[in-house]
Amino acid sequence: MIQQWYKTDPVNLHRGMDIVRIGVALIILMHPLHGYSHIANIPRFGEFLTELGYPFGTALAWLVLLVQTASSLALLANRFVVPACIGHLIVICFGQIHVHAQYGWYVVGPGSGGMEWGFILMTSLLGVMWAYWPQKTR
């Protein structure tokens, strides 16, 4: 029988979700690793957060780095996946609102610095979170 590749159901759901989970974790992990290697920028990030009206800007900047680190490591270890996704989603949502929204949609091309890449990360994290969400038992 000729296999109709355009009508098939997915057969490697777990492997596919692993690729997304690990890929997103590695992409996001680059942010805190850059922060740790450029430690002088963390107080500047804190000042930016304070200017936005958030209290304890530098402490909040450190919290963002720690949440991104812990959440990425949890995703890589395939542990606490749902809370890790939630942690990343919170950070990305605030970044989308406070940084990227002002630049529009596009990251490159018709614009730059926009929201499309963050949207891709958020939808990927939502997909991973959905896949790992605990099922109700009867």
DSSP file (Angstrom, degrees, kcal/mol; ACC not computed):
  #  RESIDUE AA STRUCTURE BP1 BP2  ACC     N-H-->O    O-->H-N    N-H-->O    O-->H-N    TCO  KAPPA ALPHA  PHI   PSI    X-CA   Y-CA   Z-CA
    1    1 A M              0   0    0      0, 0.0     2,-0.5     0, 0.0     0, 0.0   0.000 360.0 360.0 360.0 140.2    0.0    0.0    0.0
    2    2 A I        -     0   0    0      1,-0.1     2,-0.4     2,-0.0     0, 0.0  -0.651 360.0-127.9 -79.1 126.0    1.3    3.5   -0.8
    3    3 A Q        -     0   0    0     -2,-0.5     2,-1.1     1,-0.1     3,-0.1  -0.587   9.9-143.7 -77.2 131.5    1.7    5.4    2.4
    4    4 A Q    >   -     0   0    0     -2,-0.4     3,-2.2     1,-0.2     4,-0.4  -0.751  17.3-175.2 -97.2  89.7    0.0    8.8    2.3
    5    5 A W  G >  S+     0   0    0     -2,-1.1     3,-0.6     1,-0.3    -1,-0.2   0.733  80.1  59.3 -59.6 -25.3    2.5   10.9    4.3
    6    6 A Y  G 3  S+     0   0    0      1,-0.2    -1,-0.3    -3,-0.1    -2,-0.0   0.535 109.7  42.7 -83.4  -4.9    0.2   13.9    4.2
    7    7 A K  G <  S+     0   0    0     -3,-2.2    -1,-0.2     2,-0.1    -2,-0.2   0.290  87.7 119.5-118.4   7.1   -2.6   12.0    6.0
    8    8 A T    <   -     0   0    0     -3,-0.6     3,-0.0    -4,-0.4    -3,-0.0  -0.384  59.2-127.3 -80.2 153.0   -0.6   10.2    8.7
    9    9 A D        -     0   0    0      1,-0.1     2,-0.1    -2,-0.1    -1,-0.1  -0.667  42.0 -90.7 -87.4 151.1   -1.0   10.6   12.4
   10   10 A P        -     0   0    0      0, 0.0     3,-0.2     0, 0.0    -1,-0.1  -0.390  39.8-177.9 -63.8 138.8    2.1   11.4   14.4
   11   11 A V  S    S+     0   0    0      1,-0.1     3,-0.2    -2,-0.1    -2,-0.0   0.561  75.7  49.7-112.9 -14.3    3.9    8.3   15.6
   12   12 A N     >  +     0   0    0      1,-0.1     4,-2.7     2,-0.1     5,-0.2  -0.393  61.5 146.7-121.9  54.0    6.8    9.8   17.6
   13   13 A L  H  > S+     0   0    0      1,-0.2     4,-2.5     2,-0.2     5,-0.2   0.894  73.5  49.4 -58.3 -42.5    4.9   12.3   19.8
   14   14 A H  H  > S+     0   0    0      2,-0.2     4,-2.3     1,-0.2    -1,-0.2   0.922 112.6  46.1 -67.1 -43.4    7.3   11.9   22.8
   15   15 A R  H  > S+     0   0    0      2,-0.2     4,-2.1     1,-0.2    -1,-0.2   0.918 113.5  50.0 -64.7 -42.0   10.4   12.3   20.7
   16   16 A G  H  X S+     0   0    0     -4,-2.7     4,-1.8     1,-0.2    -2,-0.2   0.915 112.1  46.9 -62.1 -43.3    9.0   15.3   18.9
   17   17 A M  H  X S+     0   0    0     -4,-2.5     4,-2.9    -5,-0.2    -1,-0.2   0.855 108.7  56.2 -68.2 -34.1    8.0   16.9   22.2
   18   18 A D  H  X S+     0   0    0     -4,-2.3     4,-2.8     2,-0.2     5,-0.3   0.909 105.7  51.5 -61.9 -41.3   11.5   16.2   23.6
   19   19 A I  H  X S+     0   0    0     -4,-2.1     4,-2.5     2,-0.2     5,-0.2   0.931 113.3  43.8 -61.5 -45.4   13.0   18.1   20.7
   20   20 A V  H  X S+     0   0    0     -4,-1.8     4,-2.7     2,-0.2     5,-0.3   0.940 114.8  49.5 -64.8 -47.0   10.8   21.1   21.4
   21   21 A R  H  X S+     0   0    0     -4,-2.9     4,-1.9     1,-0.2    -2,-0.2   0.926 116.9  40.4 -58.5 -48.1   11.3   20.9   25.2
   22   22 A I  H  X S+     0   0    0     -4,-2.8     4,-2.4    -5,-0.2     5,-0.2   0.906 115.1  51.6 -70.7 -42.0   15.1   20.7   24.9
   23   23 A G  H  X S+     0   0    0     -4,-2.5     4,-2.3    -5,-0.3    -2,-0.2   0.930 111.9  45.3 -61.4 -46.8   15.4   23.2   22.1
   24   24 A V  H  X S+     0   0    0     -4,-2.7     4,-2.6    -5,-0.2     5,-0.3   0.909 111.8  53.4 -63.9 -41.9   13.4   25.9   23.9
   25   25 A A  H  X S+     0   0    0     -4,-1.9     4,-2.2    -5,-0.3    -2,-0.2   0.916 111.2  45.6 -59.6 -43.7   15.3   25.2   27.1
   26   26 A L  H  X S+     0   0    0     -4,-2.4     4,-1.0     2,-0.2    -1,-0.2   0.894 112.3  50.9 -68.1 -39.8   18.7   25.7   25.4
   27   27 A I  H >< S+     0   0    0     -4,-2.3     3,-0.6    -5,-0.2     4,-0.4   0.949 115.7  40.8 -62.0 -48.6   17.5   28.8   23.6
   28   28 A I  H >< S+     0   0    0     -4,-2.6     3,-1.6     1,-0.2    -2,-0.2   0.852 105.6  65.3 -71.0 -33.3   16.3   30.5   26.8
   29   29 A L  H 3X S+     0   0    0     -4,-2.2     4,-2.0    -5,-0.3    -1,-0.2   0.778  88.6  69.9 -59.7 -26.3   19.2   29.3   28.8
   30   30 A M  H <X S+     0   0    0     -4,-1.0     4,-2.0    -3,-0.6    -1,-0.3   0.819  91.5  61.0 -61.9 -29.8   21.5   31.5   26.7
   31   31 A H  H <> S+     0   0    0     -3,-1.6     4,-2.1    -4,-0.4    -1,-0.2   0.970 108.9  37.1 -65.7 -55.2   19.9   34.6   28.3
   32   32 A P  H  > S+     0   0    0      0, 0.0     4,-2.9     0, 0.0     5,-0.2   0.884 114.6  56.6 -67.1 -33.4   20.9   33.9   31.9
   33   33 A L  H  X S+     0   0    0     -4,-2.0     4,-1.7     1,-0.2    -2,-0.2   0.910 108.4  47.8 -62.1 -39.2   24.3   32.5   30.9
   34   34 A H  H  X S+     0   0    0     -4,-2.0     4,-1.0    -5,-0.2    -1,-0.2   0.912 111.3  51.7 -64.0 -41.4   25.0   35.8   29.1
   35   35 A G  H >< S+     0   0    0     -4,-2.1     3,-0.5     1,-0.2     7,-0.2   0.909 109.1  49.0 -61.5 -42.8   23.9   37.6   32.2
   36   36 A Y  H >< S+     0   0    0     -4,-2.9     3,-0.6     1,-0.2    -1,-0.2   0.836 112.3  48.4 -67.0 -32.0   26.2   35.6   34.4
   37   37 A S  H 3< S+     0   0    0     -4,-1.7    -1,-0.2     1,-0.3    -2,-0.2   0.604 117.4  42.1 -85.1  -9.8   29.1   36.2   32.1
   38   38 A H  T X< S+     0   0    0     -4,-1.0     3,-2.2    -3,-0.5     4,-0.4  -0.525  71.8 163.9-128.1  62.6   28.4   40.0   31.9
   39   39 A I  T X   +     0   0    0     -3,-0.6     3,-1.2     1,-0.3    -1,-0.1   0.733  66.0  67.6 -59.4 -27.8   27.6   40.5   35.6
   40   40 A A  T 3> S+     0   0    0      1,-0.2     4,-0.6     2,-0.2    -1,-0.3   0.720  93.4  61.2 -66.7 -19.7   28.0   44.3   35.3
   41   41 A N  H <> S+     0   0    0     -3,-2.2     4,-2.3    -6,-0.2    -1,-0.2   0.673  84.9  76.8 -80.4 -16.5   24.8   44.4   33.2
   42   42 A I  H <> S+     0   0    0     -3,-1.2     4,-2.5    -4,-0.4    -1,-0.2   0.922  93.7  48.5 -65.3 -44.5   22.6   43.0   35.9
   43   43 A P  H  > S+     0   0    0      0, 0.0     4,-2.4     0, 0.0    -1,-0.2   0.872 110.8  53.0 -61.7 -33.1   22.3   46.2   37.9
   44   44 A R  H  X S+     0   0    0     -4,-0.6     4,-2.2     2,-0.2    -2,-0.2   0.905 108.4  49.2 -65.3 -40.6   21.5   48.0   34.6
   45   45 A F  H  X S+     0   0    0     -4,-2.3     4,-2.2     1,-0.2    -1,-0.2   0.909 110.3  52.0 -61.9 -41.5   18.7   45.5   33.9
   46   46 A G  H  X S+     0   0    0     -4,-2.5     4,-2.3     2,-0.2    -2,-0.2   0.895 107.5  51.3 -61.3 -41.4   17.6   46.2   37.5
   47   47 A E  H  X S+     0   0    0     -4,-2.4     4,-2.6     2,-0.2    -1,-0.2   0.902 108.4  52.5 -62.0 -41.1   17.5   50.0   36.8
   48   48 A F  H  X S+     0   0    0     -4,-2.2     4,-1.3     1,-0.2    -2,-0.2   0.923 110.3  47.7 -59.6 -44.9   15.5   49.3   33.7
   49   49 A L  H  <>S+     0   0    0     -4,-2.2     5,-2.2     1,-0.2     4,-0.4   0.884 111.0  50.9 -64.8 -38.8   13.0   47.3   35.8
   50   50 A T  H ><5S+     0   0    0     -4,-2.3     3,-1.5     1,-0.2    -2,-0.2   0.904 106.8  54.3 -64.0 -41.8   12.8   50.1   38.4
   51   51 A E  H 3<5S+     0   0    0     -4,-2.6    -1,-0.2     1,-0.3    -2,-0.2   0.804 103.0  57.5 -61.6 -29.1   12.2   52.7   35.7
   52   52 A L  T 3<5S-     0   0    0     -4,-1.3    -1,-0.3    -5,-0.2    -2,-0.2   0.604 128.3-100.8 -75.7 -11.0    9.2   50.5   34.6
   53   53 A G  T < 5S+     0   0    0     -3,-1.5    -3,-0.2    -4,-0.4    -2,-0.1   0.487  76.9 137.1 106.1   5.0    7.8   50.9   38.1
   54   54 A Y      < -     0   0    0     -5,-2.2     3,-0.4     1,-0.1    -1,-0.3  -0.672  51.3-124.3 -85.3 137.4    8.8   47.5   39.6
   55   55 A P  S    S+     0   0    0      0, 0.0     5,-0.1     0, 0.0    -1,-0.1  -0.408  87.6  20.2 -76.0 157.6   10.2   47.6   43.1
   56   56 A F  S  > S-     0   0    0      3,-0.1     4,-2.7    -2,-0.1     5,-0.2   0.926  74.2-176.6  54.2  54.3   13.6   46.1   44.0
   57   57 A G  H  > S+     0   0    0     -3,-0.4     4,-2.4     1,-0.2     5,-0.1   0.863  75.5  45.6 -52.9 -48.3   14.8   46.3   40.4
   58   58 A T  H  > S+     0   0    0      2,-0.2     4,-2.3     1,-0.2    -1,-0.2   0.912 114.1  48.7 -67.8 -40.6   18.2   44.6   40.9
   59   59 A A  H  > S+     0   0    0      1,-0.2     4,-2.2     2,-0.2    -1,-0.2   0.898 112.4  49.7 -62.9 -39.4   16.8   41.8   43.0
   60   60 A L  H  X S+     0   0    0     -4,-2.7     4,-2.5     2,-0.2    -2,-0.2   0.879 107.4  54.3 -66.8 -37.6   14.1   41.3   40.4
   61   61 A A  H  X S+     0   0    0     -4,-2.4     4,-2.1    -5,-0.2    -2,-0.2   0.927 110.1  46.8 -61.1 -44.4   16.7   41.2   37.7
   62   62 A W  H  X S+     0   0    0     -4,-2.3     4,-2.6     1,-0.2    -2,-0.2   0.899 109.9  53.8 -63.1 -39.8   18.5   38.4   39.6
   63   63 A L  H  X S+     0   0    0     -4,-2.2     4,-2.9     2,-0.2     5,-0.2   0.906 106.5  52.0 -61.6 -41.5   15.2   36.6   40.1
   64   64 A V  H  X S+     0   0    0     -4,-2.5     4,-2.6     2,-0.2     5,-0.2   0.940 111.3  46.9 -59.2 -47.6   14.6   36.7   36.4
   65   65 A L  H  X S+     0   0    0     -4,-2.1     4,-2.3     1,-0.2    -2,-0.2   0.910 114.1  47.4 -61.3 -42.4   18.0   35.1   35.7
   66   66 A L  H  X S+     0   0    0     -4,-2.6     4,-3.0     2,-0.2     5,-0.3   0.888 112.0  49.4 -68.5 -38.9   17.5   32.5   38.4
   67   67 A V  H  X S+     0   0    0     -4,-2.9     4,-2.8     2,-0.2     5,-0.3   0.931 112.8  47.8 -64.4 -44.5   14.0   31.6   37.1
   68   68 A Q  H  X S+     0   0    0     -4,-2.6     4,-2.1    -5,-0.2    -2,-0.2   0.904 115.4  45.6 -62.7 -40.5   15.3   31.3   33.6
   69   69 A T  H  X S+     0   0    0     -4,-2.3     4,-2.7    -5,-0.2     5,-0.2   0.966 116.5  42.8 -66.5 -53.2   18.2   29.1   34.7
   70   70 A A  H  X S+     0   0    0     -4,-3.0     4,-2.3     1,-0.2    -2,-0.2   0.902 116.1  48.8 -62.0 -42.1   16.2   26.9   37.0
   71   71 A S  H  X S+     0   0    0     -4,-2.8     4,-2.2    -5,-0.3    -1,-0.2   0.908 112.6  47.4 -66.6 -41.5   13.3   26.5   34.5
   72   72 A S  H  X S+     0   0    0     -4,-2.1     4,-2.5    -5,-0.3    -2,-0.2   0.926 113.0  48.2 -65.5 -43.8   15.7   25.7   31.6
   73   73 A L  H  X S+     0   0    0     -4,-2.7     4,-2.2     1,-0.2    -2,-0.2   0.882 110.7  52.1 -64.6 -37.0   17.6   23.2   33.7
   74   74 A A  H  X>S+     0   0    0     -4,-2.3     5,-2.5    -5,-0.2     4,-0.7   0.919 110.4  47.9 -63.9 -42.8   14.3   21.6   34.8
   75   75 A L  H ><5S+     0   0    0     -4,-2.2     3,-0.7     1,-0.2    -2,-0.2   0.910 111.7  49.8 -64.4 -41.1   13.2   21.3   31.2
   76   76 A L  H 3<5S+     0   0    0     -4,-2.5    -1,-0.2     1,-0.2    -2,-0.2   0.876 113.8  45.5 -64.1 -36.6   16.6   19.8   30.2
   77   77 A A  H 3<5S-     0   0    0     -4,-2.2    -1,-0.2    -5,-0.2    -2,-0.2   0.528 109.4-125.7 -83.0  -6.0   16.3   17.3   33.1
   78   78 A N  T <<5S+     0   0    0     -3,-0.7     2,-0.3    -4,-0.7    -3,-0.2   0.885  70.1 124.6  60.6  40.4   12.6   16.5   32.2
   79   79 A R      < +     0   0    0     -5,-2.5    -1,-0.2     1,-0.2    -2,-0.2  -0.965  69.2   4.7-129.2 145.7   11.6   17.4   35.7
   80   80 A F  S  > S+     0   0    0     -2,-0.3     4,-2.2    -3,-0.1     5,-0.2   0.887  77.3 164.1  49.7  44.6    9.0   19.9   37.0
   81   81 A V  H  >  +     0   0    0      1,-0.2     4,-2.5     2,-0.2     5,-0.2   0.905  65.1  49.6 -63.7 -45.6    8.2   20.6   33.4
   82   82 A V  H  > S+     0   0    0      1,-0.2     4,-2.4     2,-0.2    -1,-0.2   0.952 114.0  43.8 -63.7 -50.1    4.8   22.4   34.0
   83   83 A P  H  > S+     0   0    0      0, 0.0     4,-2.7     0, 0.0    -1,-0.2   0.883 113.2  53.8 -61.5 -35.0    6.2   24.8   36.6
   84   84 A A  H  X S+     0   0    0     -4,-2.2     4,-2.4     2,-0.2    -2,-0.2   0.920 108.9  47.9 -64.0 -43.0    9.3   25.4   34.4
   85   85 A C  H  X S+     0   0    0     -4,-2.5     4,-2.8     2,-0.2    -1,-0.2   0.918 111.4  50.7 -62.6 -42.8    7.1   26.3   31.5
   86   86 A I  H  X S+     0   0    0     -4,-2.4     4,-2.3     2,-0.2    -2,-0.2   0.921 109.3  51.3 -61.9 -43.8    5.0   28.6   33.7
   87   87 A G  H  X S+     0   0    0     -4,-2.7     4,-1.9     1,-0.2    -2,-0.2   0.935 113.3  44.4 -58.2 -47.5    8.2   30.3   34.9
   88   88 A H  H  X S+     0   0    0     -4,-2.4     4,-2.9     1,-0.2     5,-0.2   0.908 111.1  54.1 -63.8 -41.8    9.4   30.9   31.4
   89   89 A L  H  X S+     0   0    0     -4,-2.8     4,-2.6     1,-0.2    -1,-0.2   0.891 107.4  50.6 -61.8 -39.7    6.0   32.1   30.2
   90   90 A I  H  X S+     0   0    0     -4,-2.3     4,-2.0     2,-0.2    -1,-0.2   0.947 113.4  44.7 -62.8 -48.3    5.8   34.7   32.9
   91   91 A V  H  X S+     0   0    0     -4,-1.9     4,-2.1     1,-0.2    -2,-0.2   0.929 115.4  47.3 -62.4 -45.8    9.3   36.1   32.1
   92   92 A I  H  X S+     0   0    0     -4,-2.9     4,-2.9     1,-0.2    -1,-0.2   0.899 109.1  54.2 -65.6 -40.3    8.6   36.0   28.3
   93   93 A C  H  X S+     0   0    0     -4,-2.6     4,-2.4    -5,-0.2    -1,-0.2   0.928 110.0  46.8 -59.7 -44.9    5.2   37.7   28.7
   94   94 A F  H  X S+     0   0    0     -4,-2.0     4,-2.9     1,-0.2     5,-0.3   0.897 112.6  50.4 -64.6 -38.7    6.7   40.6   30.6
   95   95 A G  H  X>S+     0   0    0     -4,-2.1     4,-2.2     2,-0.2     5,-1.9   0.902 109.8  50.7 -63.8 -40.5    9.5   40.9   28.0
   96   96 A Q  I  <>S+     0   0    0     -4,-2.9     5,-2.4     3,-0.2    -2,-0.2   0.927 116.1  41.6 -61.0 -44.9    7.0   40.9   25.3
   97   97 A I  I  <5S+     0   0    0     -4,-2.4    -2,-0.2    -5,-0.2     5,-0.2   0.941 124.3  33.2 -68.9 -48.9    5.0   43.7   27.0
   98   98 A H  I  <5S+     0   0    0     -4,-2.9    -3,-0.2    -5,-0.2    -2,-0.2   0.698 134.5  14.1 -88.5 -20.0    7.8   45.9   28.2
   99   99 A V  I  <5S+     0   0    0     -4,-2.2     3,-0.3    -5,-0.3     4,-0.2   0.762 125.6  35.9-118.7 -56.9   10.4   45.4   25.4
  100  100 A H  I > <S+     0   0    0     -5,-1.9     3,-1.7     1,-0.2     4,-0.3   0.781  99.4  70.4 -83.0 -28.7    9.2   43.8   22.2
  101  101 A A  G > <S+     0   0    0     -5,-2.4     3,-1.6    -6,-0.3    -1,-0.2   0.857  92.7  60.6 -59.2 -35.8    5.7   45.2   21.8
  102  102 A Q  G 3  S+     0   0    0     -3,-0.3    -1,-0.3     1,-0.3    -2,-0.2   0.701 102.6  53.2 -66.3 -17.4    6.9   48.6   21.0
  103  103 A Y  G <  S-     0   0    0     -3,-1.7     9,-0.4     1,-0.3    11,-0.3   0.399 107.5-129.7 -97.6   1.6    8.8   47.3   18.0
  104  104 A G    <   -     0   0    0     -3,-1.6    11,-1.7    -4,-0.3    -1,-0.3  -0.529  43.8 -45.6  87.4-153.8    5.8   45.6   16.4
  105  105 A W  S    S+     0   0    0      9,-0.3    11,-3.0    -2,-0.2    12,-0.2   0.906 103.1  80.9 -87.6 -46.5    5.6   42.0   15.3
  106  106 A Y        -     0   0    0     -3,-0.2     8,-2.1     8,-0.2     3,-0.1  -0.369  46.3-168.1 -79.9 140.9    8.6   41.2   13.2
  107  107 A V  S    S-     0   0    0      1,-0.3     6,-1.3     6,-0.3     2,-0.3   0.837  84.0  -0.4 -84.9 -40.9   12.0   40.3   14.6
  108  108 A V  S    S+     0   0    0      4,-0.2    -1,-0.3     5,-0.1     3,-0.2  -0.896 115.0  36.4-138.6 169.2   13.7   40.8   11.2
  109  109 A G  S    S+     0   0    0     -2,-0.3    -3,-0.0     1,-0.2     0, 0.0  -0.787 122.2  19.3  92.5-118.0   12.5   41.7    7.7
  110  110 A P  S    S-     0   0    0      0, 0.0     2,-0.3     0, 0.0    -1,-0.2   0.655 140.4  -1.1 -65.0 -13.3    9.7   44.3    7.7
  111  111 A G  S    S-     0   0    0     -3,-0.2     2,-0.3    -7,-0.0    -7,-0.1  -0.864  70.7-129.5-154.2-173.7   10.7   45.3   11.3
  112  112 A S  S    S+     0   0    0     -9,-0.4    -4,-0.2    -2,-0.3    -5,-0.2  -0.995  76.6  21.7-151.0 149.1   13.2   44.4   14.0
  113  113 A G  S    S+     0   0    0     -6,-1.3   -10,-0.3    -2,-0.3    -6,-0.3   0.604  87.2 142.6  77.2  12.1   13.1   43.6   17.7
  114  114 A G        -     0   0    0     -8,-2.1     4,-0.3   -11,-0.3    -9,-0.3   0.197  62.8 -93.2 -79.7-162.6    9.4   42.6   17.5
  115  115 A M  S  > S+     0   0    0    -11,-1.7     4,-2.4   -15,-0.2     5,-0.2   0.513  91.1  94.2 -94.3  -8.6    7.3   40.0   19.2
  116  116 A E  H  > S+     0   0    0    -11,-3.0     4,-2.2     1,-0.2    -1,-0.2   0.878  87.1  47.7 -61.9 -40.0    7.3   37.1   16.7
  117  117 A W  H  > S+     0   0    0     -3,-0.3     4,-2.3   -12,-0.2    -1,-0.2   0.922 112.9  48.7 -66.8 -42.6   10.2   35.1   18.3
  118  118 A G  H  > S+     0   0    0     -4,-0.3     4,-2.8     1,-0.2    -1,-0.2   0.874 109.7  53.7 -61.7 -36.7    8.8   35.5   21.8
  119  119 A F  H  X S+     0   0    0     -4,-2.4     4,-2.7     2,-0.2     5,-0.2   0.903 107.5  50.2 -64.7 -41.0    5.4   34.3   20.4
  120  120 A I  H  X S+     0   0    0     -4,-2.2     4,-2.2     2,-0.2    -2,-0.2   0.927 112.1  47.6 -62.2 -44.3    7.1   31.2   18.9
  121  121 A L  H  X S+     0   0    0     -4,-2.3     4,-2.7     2,-0.2    -2,-0.2   0.925 112.5  49.5 -62.1 -43.8    8.7   30.5   22.3
  122  122 A M  H  X S+     0   0    0     -4,-2.8     4,-2.6     1,-0.2    -2,-0.2   0.915 111.5  47.3 -64.4 -42.8    5.5   31.0   24.2
  123  123 A T  H  X S+     0   0    0     -4,-2.7     4,-2.2     2,-0.2    -1,-0.2   0.887 112.6  50.4 -67.0 -35.9    3.5   28.7   21.9
  124  124 A S  H  X S+     0   0    0     -4,-2.2     4,-2.4    -5,-0.2    -2,-0.2   0.926 112.0  47.0 -64.2 -44.3    6.2   26.1   22.1
  125  125 A L  H  X S+     0   0    0     -4,-2.7     4,-2.9     2,-0.2    -2,-0.2   0.889 110.9  51.8 -65.1 -38.9    6.2   26.3   25.9
  126  126 A L  H  X S+     0   0    0     -4,-2.6     4,-2.6     2,-0.2    -1,-0.2   0.903 110.0  49.8 -63.5 -40.2    2.4   26.1   25.9
  127  127 A G  H  X S+     0   0    0     -4,-2.2     4,-2.1     2,-0.2    -2,-0.2   0.921 112.9  45.7 -63.3 -44.3    2.5   23.0   23.8
  128  128 A V  H  X S+     0   0    0     -4,-2.4     4,-1.8     2,-0.2    -2,-0.2   0.932 113.5  49.9 -63.6 -45.4    5.1   21.4   26.1
  129  129 A M  H  X S+     0   0    0     -4,-2.9     4,-1.0     1,-0.2    -2,-0.2   0.910 110.3  50.4 -60.9 -42.6    3.1   22.4   29.2
  130  130 A W  H >< S+     0   0    0     -4,-2.6     3,-0.6     1,-0.2    -1,-0.2   0.912 109.7  50.9 -61.0 -43.1   -0.1   20.9   27.6
  131  131 A A  H 3< S+     0   0    0     -4,-2.1    -1,-0.2     1,-0.2    -2,-0.2   0.828 117.4  38.9 -65.2 -31.6    1.7   17.7   26.8
  132  132 A Y  H 3< S+     0   0    0     -4,-1.8    -1,-0.2    -5,-0.1   -50,-0.2   0.447  83.0 125.4 -99.6  -1.6    3.0   17.3   30.4
  133  133 A W  S << S-     0   0    0     -4,-1.0    -3,-0.0    -3,-0.6    -4,-0.0  -0.369  72.4-103.7 -60.9 131.9   -0.1   18.6   32.2
  134  134 A P        -     0   0    0      0, 0.0     2,-0.3     0, 0.0    -1,-0.1  -0.294  33.4-130.4 -61.5 138.3   -1.3   16.0   34.8
  135  135 A Q        -     0   0    0     -3,-0.1     2,-0.2     1,-0.1    -3,-0.0  -0.630  23.1-108.6 -86.5 145.3   -4.3   14.0   33.7
  136  136 A K        -     0   0    0     -2,-0.3     2,-0.3     2,-0.0    -1,-0.1  -0.534  32.6-143.8 -71.2 137.1   -7.2   13.6   36.1
  137  137 A T              0   0    0     -2,-0.2    -1,-0.0     1,-0.1     0, 0.0  -0.795 360.0 360.0-102.7 149.0   -7.4   10.1   37.5
  138  138 A R              0   0    0     -2,-0.3    -1,-0.1     0, 0.0    -2,-0.0   0.427 360.0 360.0 -94.9 360.0  -10.7    8.4   38.1
